Amino acid sequence: MMTDDARLAEDLLAGLGGSANVREVENCMTRLRVDVVDESAVDTARLEDVDGVIAVVAGPTMQIVLGPGLVDRAADALEAARASSSRGPTTAEALADRGASMRAEQKRRNDTPVKNALRRIANIFVPLIPALIACGIIAGVNGVIVNLVASGDAPGLKDIPPLLAPLSGGFLTLISVFVGMNTAKEFGGTPVLGGAVAGIVVFPGVADVDAFGRTLAPGQGGVIGALMIALLAAYVERFTRRHCPDAIAMLVVPTVTVLVSGLAALLVLMSLAGWISTGIADGVTWLLANGGPFTGLLAAGLFLPMVMLGLHQALIPIHTTLIEQDGYTVLIPILAMAGAAQVGAAIAVYVRLKHNESMRRTIRSAVPAGLLGVGEPLIYGVTLPLGRPFLTACGGAAVAGAFMSTMNMLGTSVGSSAIGPSGWAMFPLLNGNQGIGTAMLVYGIGEIIAYSAGFLLTWFFGLSRQQVAELNAVDGLPGTDAATELPDAGPVSGAPAGDPLVSPR
């Protein structure tokens, strides 16, 4: 009997134009990314009707929003369905006849330097997010217990922190190794060699190295250094393998790779990466200390458009660097205000459209997910299709972001110890220079401000009188039949590409 995941994969494959029209399948935490051979062969409407699909973003890389958990199973099932499909050869031959010019155009659109660089950054860091979340939650629990013990309220828990500290800190101690492995894999090298050279960054013995008169420190350069070193190692390995006789390749290639890239790391790259990492941390600190409300206003207000264009992926190394250096990133709580403002905007739409049961049903089903940080149902099912509510939600995010950055300027930093969750799901991950309790309080106030600002801006400016009249006149959007219902969290095909707000991965 076909499982639900297998049935979902078959339905998706049919909408994508068959297995031969699928070039590559990838996924992030909520989206299935399918690189197709011929965009015109994709039946977007059919994909939208597949049970479980929240939204479809059309393009050369089809983005199918499924949500956390399901997207991982769907990716595996889709690969299995492609492997077992018997329709491939005929379809592939037919598609190949469309000519070299079409393929060249597809390659040009898909492989622009910026898009390619951002995709590679995501491929390196996104697989690390589950471990960051787990360790961040454990660190948060451990911090609460430490405070309780220190205050004398729970002396019986004094033996717990020594057990939890290795669980929360072990991964961050070696995160450079994992970054090195993923970098090598992404750029065509051997993952274990990437990890081996990246491990130099955290090796205590580097303190004995004198790099042109400057002593190195263990951890200097962090994940930035690990990425740079493993990238060099991948290129050295590929070059050496091309020019080395097969008979001695097993001995020569790994040795030359580690020797060349390792020496480069000790003599140049660790110092350079340390300067870059310090500059990033100091730059963020300076912006929040001197930019005041304006910094948060811009960051939170523009974050959703950045996400939908995929530009937010450039922030992932910055978040990771801040977490590695400070234990948390102060940017994510500010950016998370965009998700909360979407919730407020959707509630305003719900209240104003009293007679549009389809839209109200969509909002009822999407708001709980939005509160927990999953923003796509609200973005693609409510605010973006309506137009102006999306802009007013961005405005609400700007207001709350200004509050959060002002608190940082006044000396109360609020950060997240992991990348990914937002909304209420971020509470277990919060920390700051004033302690976990203060961080939770400030973040909670920021969420309330975002809900309120998103609601009020949308109430007064999000819908015109004509829109309200038309949307309340029938059970659907303007121009639809009264009997036609919007699907839950209905999609908007052709919307800008990007990841969901709530996973700044």
C-alpha positions, 0 to 999 in steps of 0.5 A: 500500500502506498504511504501518505508520503509516497502519494504526496511525492507522486502528486508532486512529481505529476505536477512538476512534469514527470521525473525527467523534468526534475534536475535536482531536489533540495530542501530547507526547513520549510521549502522543497526546492526543485530545479526543473529542466523546462519551466513550461512543463510544470503544472503550477495549479496542479501543484497548488491543489496537492494536499499538504502544499501551503504555497508554490513559488514558480520559477526555474527553481520551483519552491513548494512550501510544505512546512517543517517536518513534512518537507524533509519526508517529502524530499526523500519520498520525491527522490525515491519516486524519481528513482522508481519512475519509468517515464524518464527516458522518453520524456528526457529525450523529448525535453532534450530536443528543445535545444541548447539555447534553452538550456543555456538560458536556464543555466544563465538564470540559475547560476548567477554569481550572487544566487550561487554564492547564497545557495552555497552559504545556505548549503553549508550552514543550514544543516547545522541548524538542528544542532544549534537549536538543540544546544541552544535550548539546553543552554537556556535551561542550564542558564535558568538552573544556574540562576536558581542555584546562585540565588539560593532558590534551588540548591538541590539542582547544583549538580545539574549544570555540570551535566548540561554544560557539555551538552550545550557547549560541546557542539559550539566548541567544534562547530568549525569542524562541521563548517569545514566538512560541509564546505568541502562537500559543497565545493567538491572536496572530501568532507573529512579533509575539510573537517581536518583542516578546519579543526586547526582553528580550535586546536589548543596547540595553535597558541604556540604558533608565531605567525609573522610576529603575532601569536595565534589563539585557539578559535581565532577566526571561528566559522569564517576561518573554517570556511576559508580554510576548507574552501582552500582545501577543496581547491587544493585537493581537486588540483592535486588529484587531477595531476597526481598518478592514480597509483599514489593518489591515496597517499599524496592527495590528502597529505598535500591538501592538509599540508598546504591548506593547513600552513596557509591557515596558520600563516595567513587565513586564521589571522585574516578570518580573526580580523573579519570575525572581530569586525563583524561583531564590532560592527553589529555592536556599533550599529546597535549602540549608535544607530538606535531605533533607526537600525532596528527599523530598517532591519526588521522592516526590510527583512521580509522582502530580503527573505523573499529575495533570498538575500537573508542567507548572507546573514547566516555566517554573521549569526553563527559568528555572533553565537560562537563569540557571544553565545547568542546573536542579537540580530535574530530577535530584531528580525523576528519582529517581522513574523509577529507583525504578520500575525497582527496584520492577519488578525486585522484582516480577519476582523475587517472581513467579517463575511469572507469565511474562506479568508477567515478560515485561512487566517484561523488555520495559519495564525497558530503557526505564525505565533510559533514562528512559521510565517509562510501560511500568513505571508502567502495565504493572506498578506501578500495576496492582498498586497497592502497588508504585506506592506503594513505588516512590514511597517509593524515590524519596523516599529517593533524592530526600532523598540528592540534596537533601542533597548540594545542601545540603552544597554539591554541586549537580547539575543537568540542562542540558535538560528531558526526559530522565532515567535514564541518558539524563540523564548527557550533560546533567549539570552542577553547581557542582563540575564535570561529573564530580562531577555524574555521580558524585552522580547515579549514586549517587542512581540506585543508591539509587533502584534499591535503595530501590525494590527493597527497599521493594517486596520487603518491602511491595509485595506481600502473601502472598496476592497473591504466591500468586495471581499465581504460581498462574496466568499472569496477574493474579488472576481471569484465565485461565491462558492469558490473557497480559498484553500487553507493558506492558499498560495500565490504562484509567481511570488518572489522567491525566498525562505520563510521569515521564521527560519533565517537560515 
